[in-house]
Amino acid sequence: MRFVVDAQLPPGVAKWLRERGHDAEHVFDRFPPSVSDASIWDYAAQTGAVVVSKDQDFATRVLLTPRGPAVVWLRVGNTSKTALLGWMTGQWPIVEAALQRGDRLVEVT
């Protein structure tokens, strides 16, 4: 799978995804820090990427837009990168299964 990791998440999340065999990049690899959500959304749609974000705006956009990329909405508060990646490790099989089923919004709590 292909992923684009949003700005609220550390670049290490993209690295973590690549280590698991995915094609992943952080938005700062491609865009300036001032990039808009709309630009990220369009880029993900054009490249077939799933947006990974803590931003509810992307989740809302999925619900209001019949076409576009899938979104993995990480519902986690501020935490260290190590704790975040540990939490993701336990949740990721569920995320992958949902995306493989064709779910466009995967909410991870």
C-alpha positions in Angstrom: 0.0 0.0 0.0 1.0 3.6 -0.5 0.7 6.2 2.3 1.2 9.9 2.8 1.7 10.9 6.4 0.3 14.2 7.5 2.2 17.0 9.2 1.0 16.4 12.7 2.7 13.1 12.8 6.5 12.7 12.9 8.4 11.7 9.8 9.3 8.5 11.7 5.8 7.2 10.9 6.6 7.1 7.2 9.8 5.3 7.9 7.9 2.8 10.2 5.5 2.1 7.3 8.4 1.6 4.8 10.0 -0.9 7.2 6.7 -2.8 7.0 6.9 -3.0 3.2 4.7 -0.1 2.3 5.5 2.9 0.0 5.2 5.8 2.4 6.3 9.4 2.5 5.8 12.3 4.9 4.2 15.5 3.6 7.4 17.4 4.4 9.2 15.1 1.9 7.1 16.6 -0.9 5.6 19.9 0.3 6.5 23.0 2.3 5.3 23.2 5.9 2.5 25.5 4.9 0.8 22.9 2.7 -3.0 22.9 2.8 -5.1 19.9 3.5 -6.6 20.3 0.1 -3.2 19.9 -1.6 -2.4 16.8 0.5 -5.9 15.4 -0.4 -5.4 16.0 -4.1 -1.9 14.5 -4.0 -3.1 11.4 -2.3 -5.9 11.0 -4.7 -3.6 11.5 -7.7 -1.0 9.0 -6.5 -3.4 6.4 -5.0 -2.1 7.0 -1.5 -3.9 6.6 1.8 -3.7 9.7 4.1 -2.5 8.9 7.6 -3.4 11.8 9.9 -4.5 12.9 13.4 -6.5 15.7 11.7 -10.3 15.2 11.9 -10.6 17.4 8.8 -9.5 14.5 6.6 -12.0 12.2 8.3 -14.8 14.7 7.7 -13.7 15.1 4.1 -14.0 11.4 3.5 -17.5 11.4 4.8 -18.5 14.4 2.6 -16.7 13.4 -0.6 -17.8 10.3 -2.6 -14.4 10.0 -4.3 -10.9 10.5 -3.1 -8.3 8.8 -1.0 -8.8 6.6 2.0 -7.9 8.1 5.4 -6.4 6.5 8.5 -7.4 8.7 11.3 -5.2 8.2 14.3 -7.2 9.3 17.4 -4.3 9.6 19.8 -3.2 12.5 21.8 0.2 14.1 22.0 2.8 11.4 22.8 6.4 10.5 22.1 7.3 9.0 18.8 8.3 5.7 20.6 4.9 5.5 22.3 3.1 6.3 19.1 4.9 3.7 17.1 4.3 1.1 19.8 0.6 1.9 19.8 0.5 1.7 16.0 2.2 -1.7 16.0 -0.8 -3.2 18.0 -3.4 -1.4 15.8 -1.9 -1.8 12.3 -3.2 -5.3 11.4 -6.7 -4.0 11.9 -5.9 -0.9 9.8 -4.5 -3.0 6.9 -7.5 -5.4 7.0 -9.9 -2.5 6.8 -8.1 -0.9 3.9 -7.9 -4.2 2.1 -11.7 -4.5 2.5 -12.0 -1.1 0.8 -12.9 1.0 3.8 -12.2 4.7 3.0 -12.1 5.8 6.6 -10.3 3.8 9.2 -10.6 5.4 12.7 -8.0 4.1 15.1 -8.7 4.7 18.8 
